[in-house]
Amino acid sequence: DIKTPKAVVSTQSTGQENETNEEPTVEVASRIFQLFCYNNRDALSASIICAGWDKIKGGQVYCLPLGGMCVRMPFAIGGSGSTYIYGHCDSTYKEGMTEQECLKFVSDAVAIAMHRDGSSGGMIRLAVLTKDGCRRLNIPGNQLPTFWEK
């Protein structure tokens, strides 16, 4: 369950913001996750994807696999269906995609994972993170991409 690490990161990020009068960067948030994961590596069995936007580095994605390592990546995938989509992601990801291209890249990848993985569920929930904040989008099950079936 990710609730405890998320609460710890939120509390420590808020504390840092109160001390510095600056919002913590995405990298700082990912490092707080890293420290929590490393300190609890014997009790925690989850990898974490930490992503966001800050005014210093713009959009960023950090991958924290089991054990507490923290690596900035151009994209990150995880979850039970992720093993089905590594090849798809590697072959279709490209630097500098537009927002629409990113949404297609992510929704196609998640739809493939859902199609192959019996534990992945019936709709896609997306979050677009920009300097203007977080915008959430949902793709209902009857509107999921099925391009691979053609």
Backbone as a chain_set.jsonl record, in Angstrom:
{"seq": "DIKTPKAVVSTQSTGQENETNEEPTVEVASRIFQLFCYNNRDALSASIICAGWDKIKGGQVYCLPLGGMCVRMPFAIGGSGSTYIYGHCDSTYKEGMTEQECLKFVSDAVAIAMHRDGSSGGMIRLAVLTKDGCRRLNIPGNQLPTFWEK", "coords": {"N": [[0.848, -1.187, 0.0], [0.607, 2.153, -0.881], [-0.023, 4.342, 0.617], [1.21, 5.086, 3.112], [4.023, 5.692, 2.448], [3.456, 7.824, 0.693], [2.181, 9.665, 2.386], [4.284, 10.254, 4.152], [6.143, 11.47, 2.393], [4.622, 13.651, 1.555], [4.251, 15.04, 4.002], [6.954, 15.602, 4.719], [7.722, 17.112, 2.486], [6.025, 19.307, 2.701], [6.981, 20.337, 5.101], [9.559, 21.094, 4.295], [8.886, 23.034, 2.424], [7.711, 24.944, 4.104], [9.95, 25.728, 5.548], [11.691, 26.786, 3.594], [10.216, 28.452, 2.004], [9.731, 27.815, -0.621], [8.412, 25.732, -3.16], [9.08, 22.263, -2.998], [11.309, 20.605, -5.27], [10.693, 18.244, -7.953], [12.692, 16.359, -7.994], [13.616, 16.491, -5.334], [11.338, 15.54, -3.976], [11.332, 12.939, -5.017], [13.696, 12.004, -3.91], [13.063, 12.011, -1.214], [11.132, 9.986, -1.224], [12.912, 7.959, -1.985], [14.653, 7.76, 0.238], [12.811, 6.953, 2.21], [11.984, 4.485, 1.104], [14.424, 3.082, 1.046], [15.108, 3.013, 3.788], [13.093, 1.385, 4.669], [13.345, -0.988, 3.329], [13.261, -3.721, 3.936], [10.673, -4.175, 4.675], [9.013, -3.1, 2.798], [7.485, -3.695, -0.247], [7.326, -2.51, -2.895], [7.624, -0.811, -5.962], [8.188, 2.54, -7.027], [6.901, 5.231, -8.908], [7.758, 8.448, -9.385], [6.649, 11.465, -10.413], [6.478, 14.715, -11.923], [6.206, 18.309, -12.248], [8.394, 21.034, -12.136], [9.641, 24.405, -11.624], [12.341, 24.531, -12.104], [13.473, 22.252, -13.493], [11.424, 21.518, -15.178], [9.178, 19.108, -16.601], [9.467, 15.875, -15.166], [10.432, 12.463, -14.565], [10.896, 9.99, -12.187], [12.162, 6.855, -11.348], [11.791, 4.449, -8.89], [12.867, 1.559, -8.071], [12.473, -1.607, -6.292], [14.183, -1.592, -3.197], [15.218, 0.992, -3.119], [16.757, 2.535, -4.937], [17.147, 5.435, -7.024], [16.305, 6.778, -10.067], [16.415, 9.053, -12.709], [14.308, 9.046, -15.489], [13.277, 8.96, -18.974], [10.712, 8.022, -19.261], [8.59, 5.925, -17.256], [7.523, 2.663, -16.348], [5.309, 0.445, -14.636], [3.83, -2.028, -12.475], [1.514, -4.842, -12.652], [0.915, -5.39, -15.346], [3.016, -4.357, -16.727], [5.154, -5.868, -17.7], [4.364, -6.753, -20.154], [4.614, -4.657, -21.913], [7.111, -3.477, -22.342], [8.656, -3.727, -24.745], [6.934, -2.484, -26.599], [6.861, 0.14, -25.538], [9.6, 0.859, -25.665], [9.937, 0.876, -28.442], [8.147, 2.799, -29.38], [8.354, 5.187, -27.948], [9.457, 8.56, -28.114], [11.667, 11.331, -27.904], [10.601, 14.665, -27.088], [7.834, 14.634, -27.645], [4.535, 15.844, -28.394], [1.833, 16.993, -26.253], [-0.507, 15.595, -27.003], [0.605, 13.438, -28.412], [1.983, 12.217, -26.324], [-0.173, 11.469, -24.677], [-1.398, 9.591, -26.339], [0.705, 7.71, -26.563], [0.888, 6.809, -23.868], [-1.785, 5.929, -23.324], [-2.112, 3.941, -25.288], [-0.099, 2.124, -24.485], [-0.975, 1.396, -21.883], [-3.458, 0.273, -22.54], [-2.654, -1.982, -24.025], [-1.305, -3.404, -22.01], [-3.455, -3.873, -20.282], [-5.025, -5.494, -21.905], [-3.5, -7.817, -22.081], [-3.01, -8.563, -19.434], [-4.631, -10.127, -16.871], [-5.091, -8.992, -14.387], [-5.268, -6.296, -14.649], [-7.376, -3.495, -14.76], [-10.624, -2.123, -15.865], [-10.63, 0.57, -17.045], [-8.823, 3.501, -18.207], [-6.936, 5.748, -16.392], [-5.604, 8.904, -16.586], [-3.067, 11.354, -15.898], [-2.145, 14.603, -16.548], [0.656, 16.42, -16.148], [1.711, 19.648, -15.731], [3.144, 22.993, -15.836], [0.928, 24.39, -15.138], [-0.444, 22.815, -13.403], [-2.23, 19.829, -12.435], [-4.044, 17.857, -14.624], [-6.698, 15.695, -14.958], [-7.667, 12.795, -16.766], [-9.987, 10.442, -18.083], [-10.398, 7.318, -19.655], [-12.971, 5.458, -20.659], [-13.806, 1.921, -20.464], [-15.121, 1.045, -22.817], [-14.047, 2.653, -24.738], [-11.399, 2.185, -25.076], [-8.148, 2.025, -26.627], [-7.64, -0.163, -29.417], [-5.845, -0.8, -31.388], [-4.044, -2.823, -32.069], [-5.501, -5.022, -32.745], [-6.274, -4.909, -35.344]], "CA": [[0.0, 0.0, 0.0], [1.444, 3.338, -1.066], [-0.524, 5.458, 1.434], [2.186, 5.524, 4.118], [5.115, 6.459, 1.835], [2.919, 9.075, 0.15], [1.955, 10.575, 3.516], [5.6, 10.683, 4.635], [6.691, 12.406, 1.417], [3.799, 14.864, 1.628], [4.578, 15.737, 5.249], [8.324, 16.137, 4.653], [7.739, 18.152, 1.457], [5.374, 20.481, 3.286], [7.935, 20.878, 6.071], [10.62, 21.774, 3.558], [8.292, 24.243, 1.839], [7.556, 25.909, 5.197], [11.282, 26.223, 5.933], [12.392, 27.49, 2.513], [9.259, 29.281, 1.252], [9.776, 27.358, -2.016], [7.913, 24.372, -3.354], [10.168, 21.31, -3.265], [11.385, 20.137, -6.653], [10.324, 16.843, -8.18], [13.841, 15.557, -7.575], [13.608, 16.43, -3.868], [10.263, 14.61, -3.602], [11.762, 11.571, -5.334], [14.742, 11.627, -2.948], [12.37, 11.685, 0.041], [10.635, 8.624, -1.465], [14.068, 7.059, -1.991], [15.097, 7.553, 1.617], [11.794, 6.146, 2.877], [12.048, 3.115, 0.562], [15.658, 2.439, 1.485], [15.017, 2.76, 5.233], [12.07, 0.359, 4.913], [13.507, -1.966, 2.252], [12.919, -5.078, 4.368], [9.238, -4.266, 4.922], [8.276, -2.498, 1.686], [7.65, -4.435, -1.498], [6.698, -1.731, -3.957], [8.434, 0.17, -6.685], [7.451, 3.802, -7.057], [7.161, 6.185, -9.973], [7.544, 9.807, -8.884], [6.695, 12.362, -11.568], [5.889, 16.02, -11.694], [6.741, 19.463, -12.962], [8.823, 22.15, -11.299], [10.136, 25.521, -12.435], [13.781, 24.403, -12.36], [13.778, 21.249, -14.52], [10.245, 21.185, -15.98], [8.616, 17.779, -16.371], [10.454, 14.85, -14.809], [9.962, 11.164, -14.087], [11.903, 9.237, -11.442], [11.792, 5.469, -11.094], [12.381, 3.924, -7.662], [12.586, 0.132, -7.961], [12.656, -2.187, -4.964], [15.49, -1.388, -2.592], [15.457, 2.396, -2.861], [17.527, 3.269, -5.93], [16.342, 6.492, -7.645], [16.88, 7.077, -11.37], [15.58, 9.858, -13.6], [14.089, 8.335, -16.746], [12.378, 9.704, -19.862], [9.395, 7.501, -18.89], [8.696, 4.759, -16.375], [6.348, 1.802, -16.33], [5.293, -0.462, -13.51], [2.568, -2.729, -12.252], [1.462, -6.229, -13.115], [0.868, -5.475, -16.805], [4.163, -3.683, -17.349], [6.042, -6.807, -18.397], [3.851, -6.956, -21.508], [4.696, -3.468, -22.762], [8.454, -2.908, -22.465], [9.024, -3.63, -26.159], [6.098, -1.438, -27.211], [7.326, 1.453, -25.063], [10.922, 1.12, -26.226], [9.88, 1.126, -29.885], [7.278, 3.923, -29.762], [8.7, 6.432, -27.251], [10.424, 9.447, -28.752], [11.867, 12.602, -27.204], [9.952, 15.856, -27.635], [6.456, 14.421, -28.072], [3.524, 16.815, -27.989], [0.942, 16.447, -25.227], [-1.387, 14.599, -27.624], [1.417, 12.247, -28.687], [2.224, 11.577, -25.025], [-1.416, 10.824, -24.244], [-1.564, 8.39, -27.162], [1.748, 6.772, -26.144], [0.524, 6.228, -22.573], [-3.048, 5.178, -23.396], [-1.864, 2.712, -26.061], [0.677, 1.196, -23.652], [-1.826, 0.878, -20.808], [-4.461, -0.601, -23.153], [-1.993, -3.262, -24.336], [-1.085, -4.095, -20.735], [-4.758, -4.337, -19.799], [-5.467, -6.577, -22.782], [-2.703, -9.016, -21.807], [-2.914, -8.868, -18.008], [-5.932, -10.331, -16.254], [-5.228, -8.224, -13.152], [-5.42, -4.878, -14.954], [-8.818, -3.261, -14.766], [-11.502, -1.733, -16.958], [-10.544, 1.899, -17.638], [-7.519, 4.141, -18.088], [-6.93, 7.054, -15.729], [-4.385, 9.621, -16.95], [-2.83, 12.655, -15.272], [-1.242, 15.446, -17.318], [1.324, 17.308, -15.197], [2.351, 20.777, -16.394], [3.35, 24.144, -14.962], [-0.4, 24.865, -14.73], [-1.018, 21.884, -12.432], [-2.56, 18.452, -12.817], [-5.337, 17.655, -15.279], [-6.99, 14.256, -14.982], [-8.491, 12.317, -17.872], [-10.403, 9.044, -17.979], [-10.839, 6.649, -20.883], [-13.805, 4.316, -20.245], [-13.486, 0.629, -21.063], [-15.656, 0.884, -24.172], [-13.333, 3.569, -25.638], [-9.962, 1.872, -25.014], [-7.508, 1.732, -27.919], [-7.527, -1.582, -29.804], [-5.157, -0.738, -32.687], [-3.291, -4.059, -32.33], [-6.42, -6.061, -33.196], [-6.588, -4.691, -36.77]], "C": [[0.889, 1.245, 0.0], [1.03, 4.496, -0.161], [0.513, 5.96, 2.44], [3.365, 6.263, 3.485], [4.635, 7.805, 1.291], [2.706, 10.096, 1.262], [3.272, 11.111, 4.064], [6.188, 11.724, 3.695], [5.923, 13.72, 1.458], [4.141, 15.693, 2.861], [5.96, 16.369, 5.184], [8.448, 17.231, 3.597], [7.117, 19.439, 1.972], [6.294, 21.141, 4.299], [9.05, 21.643, 5.382], [10.089, 23.074, 2.959], [8.123, 25.329, 2.904], [8.89, 26.528, 5.605], [11.914, 27.115, 4.871], [11.524, 28.499, 1.77], [9.303, 29.002, -0.251], [9.155, 25.975, -2.085], [9.088, 23.437, -3.602], [10.146, 20.88, -4.73], [10.932, 18.684, -6.743], [11.466, 15.937, -7.729], [13.888, 15.418, -6.053], [12.524, 15.457, -3.399], [10.679, 13.167, -3.875], [12.836, 11.099, -4.361], [14.139, 11.323, -1.57], [11.764, 10.286, -0.067], [11.787, 7.626, -1.371], [14.52, 6.741, -0.574], [14.106, 6.679, 2.379], [11.886, 4.686, 2.412], [13.291, 2.38, 1.044], [15.588, 2.085, 2.97], [14.018, 1.666, 5.581], [12.167, -0.779, 3.903], [13.16, -3.391, 2.656], [11.423, -5.272, 4.574], [8.401, -3.782, 3.745], [8.536, -3.292, 0.417], [6.896, -3.725, -2.613], [7.758, -0.902, -4.658], [7.553, 1.398, -6.858], [7.871, 4.587, -8.292], [6.797, 7.552, -9.414], [7.705, 10.755, -10.072], [6.062, 13.693, -11.213], [6.538, 17.079, -12.546], [7.21, 20.473, -11.941], [9.486, 23.197, -12.185], [11.623, 25.422, -12.753], [14.061, 23.457, -13.521], [12.585, 20.893, -15.398], [9.708, 19.813, -15.616], [9.699, 16.746, -16.144], [9.755, 13.574, -14.36], [11.133, 10.475, -13.398], [11.345, 7.854, -11.149], [12.535, 5.004, -9.85], [12.017, 2.451, -7.545], [12.79, -0.356, -6.523], [14.062, -1.934, -4.461], [15.873, 0.059, -2.406], [16.374, 3.132, -3.808], [16.6, 4.312, -6.571], [17.012, 6.927, -8.939], [15.903, 7.938, -12.17], [15.526, 9.157, -14.952], [13.235, 9.21, -17.666], [10.917, 9.279, -19.666], [9.623, 6.313, -17.973], [7.407, 3.965, -16.455], [6.457, 0.863, -15.143], [3.931, -1.116, -13.382], [2.561, -4.083, -12.924], [1.444, -6.36, -14.63], [2.097, -4.922, -17.499], [5.079, -4.629, -18.116], [5.616, -7.027, -19.847], [4.155, -5.792, -22.445], [6.091, -2.859, -22.893], [8.855, -2.728, -23.926], [8.235, -2.545, -26.87], [6.605, -0.054, -26.818], [8.679, 1.811, -25.649], [10.852, 1.488, -27.706], [9.039, 2.348, -30.254], [7.595, 5.231, -29.042], [9.671, 7.247, -28.089], [10.485, 10.746, -27.967], [11.056, 13.696, -27.881], [8.534, 15.657, -28.121], [5.567, 15.574, -27.611], [2.664, 16.186, -26.89], [0.038, 15.367, -25.812], [-0.634, 13.312, -27.941], [1.715, 11.49, -27.397], [0.987, 10.836, -24.543], [-1.669, 9.549, -25.045], [-0.554, 7.321, -26.756], [1.329, 6.051, -24.862], [-0.753, 5.394, -22.682], [-2.892, 3.898, -24.212], [-1.13, 1.677, -25.202], [-0.193, 0.576, -22.561], [-2.886, -0.066, -21.376], [-3.869, -1.961, -23.506], [-1.79, -4.064, -23.054], [-2.397, -4.661, -20.197], [-5.266, -5.524, -20.605], [-4.772, -7.895, -22.443], [-2.764, -9.489, -20.355], [-4.303, -8.963, -17.377], [-6.155, -9.535, -14.978], [-5.386, -6.729, -13.396], [-6.875, -4.596, -15.276], [-9.379, -2.436, -15.885], [-11.442, -0.341, -17.534], [-9.136, 2.451, -17.45], [-7.708, 5.499, -17.439], [-5.575, 7.705, -16.016], [-4.287, 10.913, -16.157], [-1.805, 13.393, -16.123], [-0.67, 16.473, -16.349], [2.077, 18.385, -15.966], [2.587, 21.889, -15.377], [2.02, 24.691, -14.448], [-1.083, 23.933, -13.74], [-1.274, 20.515, -13.029], [-3.956, 18.412, -13.427], [-5.558, 16.159, -15.413], [-7.952, 13.927, -16.125], [-8.829, 10.854, -17.635], [-10.806, 8.536, -19.349], [-11.645, 5.434, -20.448], [-13.461, 3.057, -21.036], [-13.983, 0.454, -22.487], [-14.995, 1.82, -25.185], [-11.82, 3.313, -25.635], [-9.4, 1.62, -26.409], [-7.434, 0.227, -28.166], [-6.787, -1.702, -31.14], [-4.464, -2.039, -33.052], [-4.186, -5.174, -32.861], [-6.718, -5.973, -34.697], [-5.67, -5.456, -37.675]], "O": [[1.816, 1.355, 0.803], [1.681, 5.54, -0.177], [0.668, 7.171, 2.594], [3.693, 7.362, 3.931], [5.333, 8.811, 1.416], [3.022, 11.273, 1.089], [3.37, 12.29, 4.404], [6.681, 12.756, 4.15], [6.526, 14.792, 1.402], [4.301, 16.91, 2.771], [6.13, 17.533, 5.546], [9.202, 18.184, 3.79], [7.623, 20.531, 1.711], [6.381, 22.368, 4.354], [9.441, 22.72, 5.833], [10.773, 24.098, 2.986], [8.367, 26.504, 2.633], [8.955, 27.704, 5.963], [12.595, 28.087, 5.198], [12.034, 29.309, 0.996], [8.95, 29.864, -1.055], [9.343, 25.149, -1.192], [10.003, 23.788, -4.347], [9.084, 20.804, -5.348], [10.806, 17.992, -5.733], [11.234, 14.874, -7.153], [14.172, 14.335, -5.542], [12.773, 14.636, -2.517], [10.413, 12.277, -3.068], [12.883, 9.917, -4.021], [14.651, 10.472, -0.844], [11.861, 9.49, 0.867], [11.651, 6.572, -0.75], [14.744, 5.579, -0.234], [14.506, 5.773, 3.11], [11.867, 3.766, 3.23], [13.227, 1.205, 1.406], [15.966, 0.982, 3.365], [14.085, 1.082, 6.662], [11.176, -1.464, 3.648], [12.797, -4.197, 1.799], [10.95, -6.407, 4.641], [7.196, -4.032, 3.703], [9.688, -3.53, 0.054], [5.956, -4.267, -3.194], [8.668, -0.363, -4.028], [6.326, 1.305, -6.838], [9.042, 4.603, -8.669], [5.655, 7.782, -9.016], [8.781, 10.834, -10.664], [5.22, 13.783, -10.32], [7.321, 16.783, -13.449], [6.5, 20.747, -10.973], [9.844, 22.928, -13.331], [12.116, 26.169, -13.599], [14.803, 23.81, -14.437], [12.712, 20.047, -16.283], [9.774, 19.4, -14.458], [10.719, 16.733, -16.833], [8.637, 13.604, -13.845], [12.227, 10.388, -13.955], [10.189, 7.71, -10.75], [13.754, 5.142, -9.758], [10.974, 2.117, -6.983], [13.226, 0.4, -5.655], [15.026, -2.048, -5.217], [16.769, 0.353, -1.614], [16.749, 4.268, -3.518], [15.392, 4.091, -6.65], [18.151, 7.392, -8.924], [14.724, 7.607, -12.298], [16.548, 8.733, -15.491], [12.542, 10.109, -17.19], [10.0, 10.072, -19.877], [10.721, 5.76, -17.921], [6.326, 4.534, -16.611], [7.555, 0.526, -14.698], [2.996, -0.78, -14.109], [3.477, -4.431, -13.669], [1.923, -7.366, -15.153], [2.213, -5.005, -18.722], [5.714, -4.22, -19.088], [6.426, -7.442, -20.676], [3.975, -5.921, -23.656], [6.231, -1.804, -23.512], [9.349, -1.664, -24.299], [8.793, -1.775, -27.651], [6.758, 0.82, -27.671], [8.888, 2.944, -26.083], [11.625, 2.324, -28.173], [9.205, 2.887, -31.349], [7.146, 6.289, -29.482], [10.591, 6.702, -28.698], [9.478, 11.205, -27.429], [10.847, 13.666, -29.094], [8.061, 16.442, -28.943], [5.815, 16.196, -26.578], [2.76, 14.987, -26.631], [-0.164, 14.329, -25.182], [-1.169, 12.218, -27.762], [1.702, 10.259, -27.381], [1.082, 9.709, -24.057], [-2.105, 8.541, -24.489], [-0.913, 6.151, -26.62], [1.407, 4.825, -24.781], [-0.798, 4.27, -22.183], [-3.478, 2.873, -23.864], [-1.493, 0.501, -25.192], [-0.15, -0.635, -22.342], [-3.187, -1.093, -20.767], [-4.519, -2.987, -23.305], [-2.07, -5.263, -23.015], [-2.442, -5.793, -19.716], [-5.864, -6.447, -20.054], [-5.385, -8.961, -22.51], [-2.59, -10.676, -20.078], [-5.052, -7.987, -17.356], [-7.293, -9.41, -14.525], [-5.614, -5.971, -12.453], [-7.526, -5.367, -15.981], [-8.636, -2.076, -16.798], [-12.181, -0.077, -18.483], [-8.357, 1.942, -16.644], [-8.533, 6.302, -17.876], [-4.528, 7.128, -15.723], [-5.304, 11.499, -15.786], [-0.723, 12.87, -16.391], [-1.402, 17.294, -15.795], [2.971, 18.083, -16.756], [2.266, 21.74, -14.198], [1.988, 25.382, -13.429], [-2.188, 24.225, -13.282], [-0.626, 20.099, -13.989], [-4.924, 18.874, -12.823], [-4.699, 15.441, -15.925], [-8.899, 14.66, -16.408], [-8.037, 10.116, -17.05], [-11.474, 9.235, -20.111], [-11.078, 4.475, -19.924], [-12.901, 3.124, -22.13], [-13.334, -0.219, -23.287], [-15.341, 1.79, -26.366], [-11.051, 4.133, -26.135], [-10.086, 1.07, -27.271], [-7.196, -0.555, -27.246], [-7.072, -2.602, -31.93], [-4.31, -2.336, -34.236], [-3.681, -6.172, -33.375], [-7.349, -6.871, -35.255], [-5.802, -5.38, -38.896]]}, "num_chains": 1, "name": "protein.A"}
